[in-house]
Amino acid sequence: MLDNRDATPLPGWPNDLANSGLTPLAGLAGALREDRHAVAQGITTPYNSGVNEGRITDVKLQKRLMAGRAGVSLLRHRVVLIAHLRRRYAERPPW
């Protein structure tokens, strides 16, 4: 489904998971059924929020590391620095 960006087999897939007899997969099947429109949209569109999620993770990490130690200005400076470093190393060739 993901390689071909084809969500047509999706409606029957949660039923197969639920009937597998494995409790974690049955829970996953329930979550997929509840959010089936979002799952189908995620399969069929070429867009994702990976860059945003990475930046949010960076901000949360810095916030936890600096809790109670500094103000917003230092947190902002560190977040901008991390974003700059990520961009710089992403543009470099791997060798």
C-alpha positions as a LaTeX table, in Angstrom:
\begin{tabular}{lrrr}
\hline
Residue & $x$ (\AA) & $y$ (\AA) & $z$ (\AA) \\
\hline
Met1 & 0.00 & 0.00 & 0.00 \\
Leu2 & 2.70 & 2.48 & 0.93 \\
Asp3 & 5.01 & 1.81 & $-2.00$ \\
Asn4 & 2.21 & 2.22 & $-4.53$ \\
Arg5 & 0.34 & 4.96 & $-2.61$ \\
Asp6 & $-2.81$ & 2.88 & $-3.03$ \\
Ala7 & $-5.28$ & 2.85 & $-0.14$ \\
Thr8 & $-7.85$ & 0.54 & $-1.77$ \\
Pro9 & $-6.88$ & $-2.54$ & 0.33 \\
Leu10 & $-7.14$ & $-0.47$ & 3.53 \\
Pro11 & $-10.80$ & $-1.22$ & 4.46 \\
Gly12 & $-10.19$ & $-4.97$ & 4.78 \\
Trp13 & $-6.79$ & $-4.73$ & 6.40 \\
Pro14 & $-7.96$ & $-3.82$ & 9.96 \\
Asn15 & $-10.29$ & $-6.84$ & 9.88 \\
Asp16 & $-7.33$ & $-9.10$ & 9.12 \\
Leu17 & $-5.40$ & $-7.53$ & 11.99 \\
Ala18 & $-8.31$ & $-7.93$ & 14.41 \\
Asn19 & $-8.72$ & $-11.60$ & 13.44 \\
Ser20 & $-5.01$ & $-12.36$ & 13.81 \\
Gly21 & $-5.44$ & $-13.35$ & 17.46 \\
Leu22 & $-2.67$ & $-11.01$ & 18.61 \\
Thr23 & $-3.93$ & $-8.43$ & 21.11 \\
Pro24 & $-1.58$ & $-5.57$ & 20.11 \\
Leu25 & $-2.57$ & $-5.95$ & 16.47 \\
Ala26 & $-6.26$ & $-5.93$ & 17.40 \\
Gly27 & $-5.67$ & $-2.62$ & 19.21 \\
Leu28 & $-3.93$ & $-1.24$ & 16.14 \\
Ala29 & $-6.88$ & $-2.34$ & 14.02 \\
Gly30 & $-9.26$ & $-0.37$ & 16.24 \\
Ala31 & $-7.10$ & 2.75 & 15.97 \\
Leu32 & $-6.93$ & 2.39 & 12.18 \\
Arg33 & $-10.71$ & 2.06 & 11.96 \\
Glu34 & $-11.29$ & 5.18 & 14.08 \\
Asp35 & $-8.95$ & 7.28 & 11.97 \\
Arg36 & $-9.38$ & 5.57 & 8.60 \\
His37 & $-9.78$ & 8.81 & 6.64 \\
Ala38 & $-6.51$ & 10.22 & 8.00 \\
Val39 & $-4.72$ & 6.92 & 7.36 \\
Ala40 & $-5.95$ & 6.82 & 3.76 \\
Gln41 & $-4.90$ & 10.45 & 3.29 \\
Gly42 & $-1.46$ & 9.66 & 4.68 \\
Ile43 & $-1.04$ & 6.74 & 2.31 \\
Thr44 & $-2.16$ & 8.54 & $-0.84$ \\
Thr45 & $-0.51$ & 11.96 & $-0.48$ \\
Pro46 & 3.18 & 12.59 & $-1.15$ \\
Tyr47 & 3.40 & 15.15 & 1.67 \\
Asn48 & 4.46 & 14.55 & 5.25 \\
Ser49 & 5.27 & 16.52 & 8.36 \\
Gly50 & 8.65 & 14.93 & 9.07 \\
Val51 & 10.60 & 18.21 & 9.05 \\
Asn52 & 8.16 & 19.84 & 11.45 \\
Glu53 & 8.20 & 16.85 & 13.76 \\
Gly54 & 12.00 & 16.96 & 13.86 \\
Arg55 & 12.00 & 20.64 & 14.78 \\
Ile56 & 9.36 & 20.07 & 17.47 \\
Thr57 & 11.49 & 17.28 & 18.91 \\
Asp58 & 14.50 & 19.61 & 19.00 \\
Val59 & 12.53 & 22.31 & 20.81 \\
Lys60 & 11.17 & 19.83 & 23.36 \\
Leu61 & 14.62 & 18.41 & 24.00 \\
Gln62 & 16.12 & 21.85 & 24.59 \\
Lys63 & 13.20 & 22.81 & 26.82 \\
Arg64 & 13.73 & 19.72 & 28.97 \\
Leu65 & 17.49 & 20.17 & 29.12 \\
Met66 & 17.25 & 23.81 & 30.13 \\
Ala67 & 14.25 & 23.63 & 32.47 \\
Gly68 & 14.68 & 26.25 & 35.18 \\
Arg69 & 18.16 & 27.24 & 34.02 \\
Ala70 & 17.66 & 30.02 & 31.52 \\
Gly71 & 15.12 & 32.31 & 29.95 \\
Val72 & 13.30 & 32.30 & 26.65 \\
Ser73 & 16.02 & 34.26 & 24.83 \\
Leu74 & 18.66 & 31.57 & 25.44 \\
Leu75 & 16.21 & 28.82 & 24.50 \\
Arg76 & 15.41 & 30.66 & 21.25 \\
His77 & 19.12 & 31.08 & 20.51 \\
Arg78 & 19.83 & 27.38 & 21.04 \\
Val79 & 16.88 & 26.27 & 18.91 \\
Val80 & 17.99 & 28.52 & 16.04 \\
Leu81 & 21.55 & 27.21 & 16.37 \\
Ile82 & 20.40 & 23.59 & 16.23 \\
Ala83 & 18.26 & 24.32 & 13.14 \\
His84 & 21.26 & 25.97 & 11.47 \\
Leu85 & 23.52 & 23.01 & 12.28 \\
Arg86 & 20.96 & 20.49 & 11.00 \\
Arg87 & 20.65 & 22.41 & 7.73 \\
Arg88 & 24.42 & 22.73 & 7.40 \\
Tyr89 & 25.08 & 19.01 & 7.88 \\
Ala90 & 22.15 & 18.01 & 5.66 \\
Glu91 & 23.68 & 19.94 & 2.75 \\
Arg92 & 27.13 & 18.38 & 3.12 \\
Pro93 & 28.01 & 15.35 & 1.02 \\
Pro94 & 28.28 & 12.13 & 3.03 \\
Trp95 & 32.02 & 11.74 & 2.43 \\
\hline
\end{tabular}
